[in-house]
Amino acid sequence: MADFLKVHFYTIDLIIGYGMPVLAFLLSRNPRRTHVWRLFWLGVAIGMCWEFPIFVLSAPGAESPVLVFQRGLPVHYAWILVSHTLWDGGLFLAGVGLVHLLCRSPVLVKPRLMELCVLVAWGQISAPVVELGGLYNEAWAYRTDYWWNPAVFQIGAHDIPLLPQLMWLITPVLFYFLAIRVSTKG
């Protein structure tokens, strides 16, 4: 199974990424969840704020890439960029799902510390999981030799860099306060 994942990692990555808008659309068909569509695209927009610069700076042949693709990409890297921004929208939606599961209703109506903590905790858990997926499957690795992106911890022999952890510490806060506005807008 591990070999299958490694061989087909980018294909699976792309299918899931491009499947995220379909899933968000289907979820938003429920009259009680019409805001899901807007929350998904909010997450995509926020994710693009870091994915775009990272991918542009890490394009094949870049002089000082932020991340390094471990093997050849099956498609132009722009397709991977778009897929990962769609993934981000899905990851933010998964965080909203956890808020619904773990916090008292109604959620995303007014600022509540517990809701914010759930989103931030989800970000801190999901960030290393995503990085480990890339590392274990020899897809990509963030460079940790820059002073501004050191390894903050290791899982097995793999360095988990500061940059994704920091992004998923800050952006859930931004997403949360914007999500309240989006959810209460109707």
N, C-alpha and C positions, 0 to 999 in steps of 0.2 A: 504493500500500500504506500509506503514511504517513497519508493522509487516512482510509482505512478504519479504521486503528487509532485515530486521534483520534476519529472519529465513534462508534465502538463500544467505546471504551476501558473504560468502566464495566461494560458487559455482559461483556466478556472478563475483566475483573478479578473480577467476581462469579462467573462460571462456573469460573474457575481456583480461586478461594477456596473455593467450595462443593464443588468436585471434590476438594480435598485430602483430606478424610476418606475418600472412596471409594478414592483411590489408596493411602492409608495402610492401609486395611482389606485391600485386595488384596495389598499387599506383606506384610502380617502373616500371610497364609494359608500362606506358606512355613514349614514347621516350624522352620527355622533362623532365622527372623526374627519370631518371635511377639512379641518385645519392641518391634517397630516401632510397634505400635498404642499402647502406653503412652508411648513416646518422642514420638510425634506429639502426644498430648494434653498431655504435659508442656510441649512447645514452645508449644502453644496457650495454656496457663495462664500461662506466662511472658510471652508476647506480650500477653495481655490486661492485664497489669500496667502496660503503657505505652499500649496502644491505647485502653483505656477512658478514662483521664484526658484523653488528647489529644483524643479525639472528643467527650467531654462538654464540655470547655473550648472546643472549636471548633464546637459545634453551630450551625446557621444562626441568626443573630441574636446570637451571643455577643459580649460587649463587647470582650474581649481574646483573640481566638482564637490558638491555638498554630499552627494551619495554616488556610489559607484555601482553600475549594473554589473553583476557577476558573470553574466553570459549574454550572448546576443539576444536582442529582443525580437520576438516574432513579428512585430508590427512597428511602425514608426513610434517613437517614444511619446508623441503627442496623444496617441490613442491610449497609452498607459496613463498619461496625465489626466485625461478626461475621465477614465475609469476610476482613478483614485479620488477625484473630486466627487464622483457619484458615490463611491464607497464612503467618503466622509459624511455625505448626507444621510446614508444609511446608518452609519455609526451614531450620529447625533439622534436619529429616530429611535435606535435601540436604547439609547440613554433615556429618551422620553418614555419609552415603554417601561423601563425600570422605575422611573419616577411614578408612573401610574400604578405599578405593582407594589412599590414600597412606601408610598406616601399617601396620606389621607386625601380623599376627594373633597372638593374639586382641585385639580392640579393646574399649574400654569395660569393661575388667575391673578395672583398677587405674589410678590416676592416672599419666599419662605426658605429659611436656611437649610432645612432638611432636603428640599428638592434640589437646591443648588449643590449641596454636598453629594447627593446621589450622582448628579451629572459629572461633577469633578472626579469623584471616585471611579466612575465608569471610564472616563477619559484616561485616568492614570493606570487602569487595568488594561484597557484595550490597546493603548499605545505600545507597550512592550510585546503584546501578543502579535500585533501586526508586524512589528520589527522582527520578531522571532520567525514568523512565517516567511519573510523575505530572506532571512539568514539561513535557516534550516534548509530551505529549498534552493539555495544558491542563486537567488534572483537579484537582490540588491543589498547593499550595506552602507550605512551612513559612515562617513569618515569621522573618526574620533581623534584625529591628530591635530585638529584645530583647537586653539585655546578656548574658543567660544562654543565648542561642541564636544566636551570630554565625555568619556564613558562615565555614567553615574552609578551603574552597577553591572554585574555580570549574571547571566543565567547560563549555566554550563560554561562553555568556553566562549560564549558570545557576549560582546559588549553591547549594552543598551545605552545609546547616546542621550545627551541632555536635550537636544533640540526637539525631538518629538514629544518627550515628556513635558517640556515647557509649553509647547503648543497646546497639548491636551490638558494643561493646567489652566491656561489663560482663556482659550477659546470657549470652553464650556460656560464660563461666566458671561462672556459676550452673548453666546447663543441663548443662554437662559433668559436674560433680560429682554432680548429681542423676541424670544419665543413667547413670553408672556404677552407682549404687544400683539404678535401674530395670532395667538390663540384666542385672545379676547376680542379681536377685531370682528369676528363673525364669519 
